[in-house]
Amino acid sequence: MDADLEQPFVNFLSASTGLPASVCHRLVLDVLANYDETIEEFVQRRHQELKNDAGLKNEEIYKKIVSEIPHRRFSAPTLTKRQVRRLIYG
């Protein structure tokens, strides 16, 4: 993100939290990087997280990913479990 676009977010966070601007700048960059994923990257990352960290089975994972997609920053069509599976395994 362009530094001119980041600065209003940094200023807002610094003013509302009292944190130093340098900490707020790092926070803004981290949040924006997390929400800069494509839908394909998000699906693949979440599949690995839910499989490895949460120990969920694929059917549970597909359902969870489908429910999370509408709450993400990117706009995406509603995906079926089959489409989620295809994004993961090709």
ABEGO torsion letter per residue (X at the ends): XBAAAAAAAAAAAAAAAGBBAAAAAAAAAAAAAAAABBAAAAAAAAAAAAAAAAGBBAAAAAAAAAAAAAABABBBBBBBAAAAAAAAAX
